[in-house]
Amino acid sequence: MSKLSRERATLTVMRAAAHIPAAVWLPVAHLASLLLAARPPKPLRQWALNAQVVTGVRPGFNQRYRAQLSWFRNTVGSLQLGRLTPEQIRRRVHTDSHRLDALLASHAERGVVIAAPHMGSWDLAGAFGCIVGLPVTSVAERLPAGQYEYFSALRAKLGFQIYPYSQPELVATLADDVREGRAVCLVADRNFSRHGLDVIWPTPDGGRKLQVPPGPALIAQQTGALLVPFAGWFEGNRLHLKFGEAIEPKHGMEAAGEMAQQVVDFFAAHVADHVTDWHMMQRFFPGEIA
């Protein structure tokens, strides 16, 4: 099978998965997770290595199983969001109402830039945001064979504005969206660009140097919006969202690095506490390759 054929087949599977009832796909996901945890493929081995760095403990079979199942829940759940009503989306998310009220007030007064790690379900979190008064703008990888267009259309139906990572002048465009009253929400623990901000990810062995995307800090600086980190993890059948303290923007690249470090400190604490909901199945820490 050619690469193009595989990519088109992937899109077909995505379309089909959007309509499979949970009573069917969830037991299959449990079984597949058990099998993959017993003989982990490279992505799951890489997750285990990443998890060992952030927790100081090498994950065993049960954690590998839970991590793989959480990945399935995020992936299939994202594909099926378009079938849910606003009330169903609300029921699937739990967060502190006082923190949410403060976030909504900040958004109305001066704008917010929200930064998240690859945890829980960022699509469900974004759909929830659109419903409660945070019209979400975000970015996505330009996937092949119609996959990007499929995901973008799905998210647009939920109220998202999505741009590709490759769009020219992306930071300026996102800053304009903040000024126009949208909440820019970016997954910000893994850097895809050549120009990241240097940070230290806190770990039990003292911390690891890496780079994170500069976008959240730069957009906050350009617009005066507050920078707010959040993390999400599954609790039973619901997604729990935890919002951190708002970070006041300051000017300059050194200040941008300090803002990014505050975001990473928040990420690291919640990733370590809920590592099986951290979907980092790619190389993350420099030199740590499965």
N, C-alpha and C positions, 0 to 999 in steps of 0.2 A: 504493500500500500504506500502510495506517495505521501509526502508531507502534506500537500494540499488536501488529499483525500482524508488523511487523519484529522486535519483541522476541521473539515466539514463534518466529519463523523462526530467530533466533539460537540459541535454546535447542535447537531441532531439530538445527541444525548442530553444536552442542556435543555432543549425545548421539551423533551419527553419528561425529564426529571421535574419540571415545573408543574406537572399535572399528576404525579404519582402520590396517592394518599400516604399520610404518615404511617398508617397501619401496615403499609407495604414496605416503604423505603426504610423506616427506622429499624425494624428487625434485620433487614439486609445489612444496614450500616453497622449494627452491633456485631453481626457475624463476620463481616469483612474486617472490622476493627480487631476482633479477636485473632483472626488469621494473620493480619499484618503485624500485630504486636508480637506474635510468636516468631515470625520470620520477617523482621522489619526491612523494608526496601530503603534505598539511600535517603529519600526525603525524611522518613521517620527516624533513621539513624542520625541524620543531621539535627533534627529536632532534639533528640536525646542528648546530643553533645552540647547544643545550645542550652538546654535545660540544666545540664550538669554544671555549666559555667555559672548560671544565674543563681542556682540553689546550693551548689557545693556538694550535691548528692547525685549519683548516676541513677537515672530513672529505671525502674524495673518493669516487668511485664504489665502490671496493672496501670501504671502511669502512661506507658506507651499506648495501651488500649484506650484509656480515657482521652489522651491527646488526639488519637486518630478519630475517635467518635466525635469529639468536639469539632474537628475539621469538617467532618461530614455534616454536622448540624449547621455549621456556618454556611457551607457551600450550597447544600440543598435548600436551606432556609432562605438564602438570598434569592435563589431561583424562583421560589414560591411566594415571595412577598407580594407580587402583583395580584395574587388571588385573595389576599386578606383585606378585610374591611378596616377602616380606621380604628374601630373599637377593638377588633381582634389584635391589631398591632399594639394598642395601648395595654391590653391585658398581658401581652407577652414581655413587657418591659417593667422593671421596677427601679426606682431611683428615689433619692431623698427629695421630698417635695420642697423643702426650704432652699436647698442648693439649686434646684431647678428654677424656682421663682427668682432667685438672685441672678441666675444666668439669663433668664428672659428679660429681667430689668436692665442688665448690662447691655444686652443686645439692642434693646430699644433706645438706650441712652447714648451709646457710643460705638456699638458693634462688638462682635466677638470673633476670634479665630480659635477654633477648637482643634487640638492635636490629640491623636489616639495612637496606641500601638496596634499591632496585628493581633488583637484579642477579641474573643467572643464573636459578635456579629456586628461589624461596623455598618453594614447595610441596614440591618434592623434598627440600630441606634439612629441612623440618619432618617429612616422612615418615621420613627417616633418623633424626632426633632421637627420634621416638616409638619406633623400633625399638631404639635403643641405650640407652634409659633416660631420655629427656627427654620426658615426656608434654606435648605442646605445646598451649598455649592461645593463640589469636590472635584477630584481628578482621578483618572483611571489609566491603566496601561492600554496602549493601542493593540488589542488582541487581534489575531488574524481571522480570515475567512468569515467575516460578519459577526464574530463574537463580541467585539467592542460595540458595534451598533446594536446588537441584541441587548446587552447589559445596559447601555445608555438609554434605550427606549423603555426598558423596564423601570429604571430609576427615575426617568422623566415622568412616568405615570404616577410615581409616588411623590413627586414635587421636587426632585433633585435637579440641579443644573450640573452637568458633567462636562469637563474638558479633558482632552488627552494630555498625557505628560509631555508629549512632543510639541504642543502648541507654542508658537513663538510668543514672547513677552507674557508668559503665563503668570508670573508674579504680579505684573501690572494689571492683568485682566482680573485676577482674583481680588486684588485691592479695590478695583472698581466695583466688584460685586459687593464687597463689604460696605462701601460707601452708598450703594443702592439698597441696602437693607437686608442683604442675605448673610447667612452665617457660613463662613468658610470652614469646612471640616476636612482635615487632612490626616491620613495615616502617616505617622512621622517617626517611626523607630528605625526604618531601614532606608538608607540613602541610595537613590537610583542615579543621581547626577554626579558630575565630576567635581562639583563644588559643594562640599558639605561643611557643617560646623563641627569643630573638634569638641568632643565631650568625653567624660569618663563615666562609663556605665557601672554603677556600684555592684560589686559582687563579694561573696564571702572571702575571696583571696585578695581583696583590696581594690578591685576595680579594673576595668579594661578600657583602653583607649579605642575610640571609633568615631565615625562621623555620622551625623544625622542630617536630614533635609533642612535647608535654611529657610524654606518657604514660610512656615508658621511665624517665626520671629520677624522675618523681613516684612511680611504683610501687616503684622501688628504695628511695627515701627512706622510704616508708610501711612497707615490709616488712623493710628491712635487707638485702635481697638484693643480690648483686653485679650491676652493669650490665656486660654483655659485648657489644661490637660484633662483627659478623662480616660478611664479604662472600663472594659466590660467583660463579664464572665457569666457563664451559665450557672444558675441555681435552680435545680429541678427543671421545670418546663419554661422558665422565664430567664430573661437576660437582665442581669443587674448592672446598672451604670453608676460609676463613681466619678464625680467631678472634683477636681482639685481646686486649690486656691487660685484665684485669678492673678495673672502676672502682669504687672504694669510695664508697658513698653518704654524702653529708653533708647536713645539714638546711638548709632555707631556699631561697627562690627564686633567690637569687644563686648558691648552690651548684648548684642544678638547671641553671642556665644554663651553669655551668662543666662539669658532667658532659655536657651536650648538646654543648658545643664539643669535648670529647675524642672523643665519638662521631663528630662530623662530620669532625674531623681524620683519623680512621681511614677513614671513608667516602671522603673526597676523594682520599686517596692511592691507594686501590684502584680507584675509579672512573676516575681518570686513567690508570692502568696497563691497565685492561681496559674501556675506554669502550664498545666495541661490545657488551658484555654488560650495559650499563646501559640498562634499558628505559624511560628517561624521555622519552616521546614527547608529553608535555604541557609547558605553560609551567612553568618551574622557577625561573629567576632573574628577579627583578623587572625589568621593562622589556625583557626579551629575548623577543620574540614573532615567530614565523615568519610 
